[in-house]
Amino acid sequence: MPLRVACQDCGTVLYEGAELKPPYEIISIFSGKCPKCGKKLSCIPTQIEIIPMELD
């Protein structure tokens, strides 16, 4: 199942991939701040969206 993590302020995609990564690992890659807008990143999700995959 693909995973996408984005900044809640500007929408910049911080991680996208099939491998599930813990939030603290993704945040540490960017030293705790969004590389585009500079907002402090948090491990607490504010929005979760689950989109089902279409099967052929």
KETOR-291835 format. One line per 4 residues: number of its first residue (from 1); for each residue y, x, z of N, C-alpha, C. Coordinates in nm, 2 decimals. Layout:
NUM = Y,X,Z,Y,X,Z,Y,X,Z; ...
END
This chain:
1 = -0.12,0.08,0.00,0.00,0.00,0.00,0.12,0.09,0.00; 0.21,0.08,-0.10,0.33,0.16,-0.10,0.43,0.12,0.01; 0.50,0.22,0.05,0.60,0.21,0.16,0.73,0.26,0.11; 0.84,0.18,0.14,0.98,0.23,0.11,1.06,0.21,0.23
5 = 1.13,0.32,0.26,1.23,0.32,0.38,1.36,0.35,0.32; 1.46,0.26,0.36,1.60,0.28,0.31,1.70,0.27,0.42; 1.82,0.33,0.40,1.93,0.32,0.49,1.97,0.18,0.50; 1.99,0.13,0.62,2.03,-0.01,0.64,2.18,-0.03,0.60
9 = 2.26,0.07,0.59,2.40,0.06,0.55,2.42,0.06,0.40; 2.38,0.17,0.34,2.41,0.19,0.19,2.29,0.17,0.10; 2.17,0.15,0.16,2.05,0.12,0.08,1.98,0.24,0.01; 2.03,0.36,0.04,1.97,0.48,-0.02,1.82,0.49,0.03
13 = 1.73,0.51,-0.07,1.59,0.52,-0.04,1.56,0.66,0.02; 1.51,0.66,0.15,1.49,0.78,0.22,1.34,0.82,0.20; 1.26,0.73,0.18,1.11,0.76,0.15,1.05,0.65,0.07; 0.97,0.69,-0.03,0.89,0.59,-0.10,0.76,0.66,-0.14
17 = 0.65,0.60,-0.11,0.52,0.65,-0.14,0.41,0.57,-0.08; 0.29,0.61,-0.12,0.17,0.54,-0.08,0.12,0.59,0.06; 0.16,0.71,0.10,0.12,0.76,0.23,0.21,0.70,0.34; 0.15,0.64,0.44,0.23,0.58,0.55,0.28,0.70,0.64
21 = 0.41,0.70,0.67,0.46,0.81,0.75,0.53,0.74,0.87; 0.53,0.80,0.99,0.60,0.75,1.10,0.75,0.76,1.08; 0.83,0.66,1.13,0.97,0.67,1.11,1.04,0.80,1.16; 0.99,0.85,1.28,1.05,0.98,1.33,1.03,1.09,1.23
25 = 0.92,1.09,1.16,0.90,1.20,1.06,1.00,1.19,0.94; 1.03,1.07,0.89,1.12,1.05,0.79,1.26,1.08,0.83; 1.30,1.04,0.95,1.43,1.07,1.01,1.45,1.22,1.03; 1.35,1.29,1.07,1.36,1.43,1.09,1.39,1.51,0.96
29 = 1.34,1.46,0.85,1.36,1.52,0.72,1.51,1.53,0.69; 1.58,1.43,0.73,1.73,1.42,0.70,1.81,1.45,0.82; 1.76,1.52,0.92,1.83,1.56,1.04,1.90,1.44,1.11; 1.84,1.32,1.10,1.89,1.21,1.18,2.00,1.13,1.11
33 = 2.05,1.17,0.99,2.16,1.10,0.93,2.12,1.07,0.78; 2.18,0.96,0.73,2.16,0.93,0.59,2.23,1.03,0.50; 2.16,1.09,0.40,2.22,1.19,0.32,2.34,1.14,0.24; 2.35,1.01,0.21,2.45,0.95,0.13,2.58,0.91,0.21
37 = 2.55,0.82,0.31,2.67,0.77,0.38,2.69,0.83,0.52; 2.59,0.91,0.57,2.61,0.98,0.70,2.58,0.89,0.82; 2.53,0.77,0.80,2.50,0.68,0.92,2.38,0.74,1.00; 2.39,0.73,1.13,2.28,0.78,1.21,2.16,0.69,1.19
41 = 2.04,0.75,1.17,1.92,0.68,1.14,1.85,0.65,1.27; 1.78,0.54,1.28,1.71,0.50,1.40,1.56,0.47,1.37; 1.48,0.48,1.47,1.33,0.45,1.46,1.31,0.30,1.47; 1.41,0.22,1.52,1.40,0.08,1.54,1.43,0.01,1.41
45 = 1.34,-0.06,1.34,1.36,-0.13,1.22,1.46,-0.25,1.24; 1.55,-0.27,1.15,1.64,-0.39,1.15,1.60,-0.49,1.05; 1.53,-0.45,0.95,1.48,-0.55,0.85,1.35,-0.50,0.79; 1.25,-0.58,0.79,1.12,-0.55,0.73,1.09,-0.66,0.62
49 = 1.06,-0.61,0.51,1.03,-0.70,0.40,0.89,-0.67,0.34; 0.81,-0.77,0.34,0.67,-0.75,0.29,0.66,-0.82,0.16; 0.63,-0.75,0.05,0.62,-0.81,-0.08,0.48,-0.80,-0.13; 0.41,-0.91,-0.16,0.27,-0.90,-0.20,0.26,-0.84,-0.34
53 = 0.15,-0.77,-0.36,0.12,-0.71,-0.48,0.05,-0.81,-0.57; 0.09,-0.81,-0.70,0.02,-0.90,-0.80,-0.11,-0.83,-0.85; -0.22,-0.91,-0.84,-0.34,-0.86,-0.89,-0.37,-0.91,-1.03; -0.42,-0.82,-1.12,-0.45,-0.86,-1.26,-0.58,-0.92,-1.27
END
